[in-house]
Amino acid sequence: MNYNEALDFINEAEGLGSRLGLETIKKLMNLLGDPQKDLKCIHIAGTNGKGSTTSYISTMLKEAGYKVGVFTSPYLERFNERIQINGVDIPNDVFARITEKVKEKTEEMIRRGHSHPTVFELITAIMFMYFKEEKVDLAVLEVGLGGRIDSTNVIDNSLVSVITTIDYDHMAVLGDTLYKIGSEKAGIIKENGIVVSYPQNEEALKALLEKAEEKNANFIICPMSNIKIHELNDRGAVYDFQYDSHKFDKLVINLVGKHQVYNSVLALTTILELRDKGIINISNEEIRNGLMKTRWNGRLEVISREPIFLIDGAHNKQGIEALISSLKLFNYDRLILGVGILKDKDVSHMVEILSPLADEIIATEVDSPRKMEANELAEMIKKYNKNVRVEKDIRAAVEKSIELANKNDLIVFAGSIYMIGDVRKIVLS
């Protein structure tokens, strides 16, 4: 099996959609020898901020000399970037070889009358096989959807469960209240484990605390009130933070937005808890350097200047609100907005709060069967902003935005992480 054949095998499972429950992934992992049982995992769930929190944690650990496996989703530009070790994507030949093993066990499952694994289950299995084969010291796993029945939750134990912000998203699967959504996220909490959580809404917090008590887990709420921000601008932030006896002055991050200060502090609190319990060895200097070196492409990322071209994967209410707040950090004359959204998202709310801010809007389409048609999106936008035009093709939309912009304007493309990867490739090429 070569790399393209491996991708074809995975993509063929796309029609299966997602499946609730861990039964299939458990069977597949068992046939593969349960490689996940040999890994030390840091497990991260939440609605927003999972990716950047994963990146902060893994970069700090890498700075301390650990061999760190990282699993994230979805990918931005290239499939392999979902599975990395110390910032390097899984090589094509290795990906193909491991996928072939997974395919053999998948066929065996089907012969035994079991269900075919979904795309995410297949990728999860490949990831666990690769991390075991490469003998990673630590694996940082970002949950795909929810937590309780996400395929990454096939692990029996974790070093720590990290819960980022919880808000409304994927309600058809996770539930229509923050308590229900919080209960799904809380599903990653392990028996006698450690939980480090972002300060949550009362409903979501109740769900987390109930699960932590049930599992006899040590539950820590990240003390965001202990942050003192010195600088916050379009290139990052400088802040102080104190956690118990640990005091850090003038920490520097290069991810944009106040929410990234909070994400970095959630990651830092996690690292300090693991260090205090003797689970990892890391110096304050390595922590400082790791935070400063952290990057997370496609999330409030400036990919060019004059004019500033900003891309952001915000695709729900909380994410769009963080984007809007962060726009205040930029100095610009006019805002030119490119928007592409999946139709199963909270489109009306995103359009309502984002559209009035723009001087020009380009409605485009995400390269996905779940896309909202650009013409339909434009009609929704017109309720709040008449300066909207349609460019269905993403490249044409990018070129139009650059054509419309002057040197001191700000171009922003947002609405779907699936679109942002394409925009990034077009602009950087």
Summary of the structure (lengths in Angstrom):
residues: 429
radius of gyration: 21.4
end to end distance: 30.6
largest distance: 63.6
contacts: 1507
relative contact order: 0.11
helix: 46%
strand: 19%
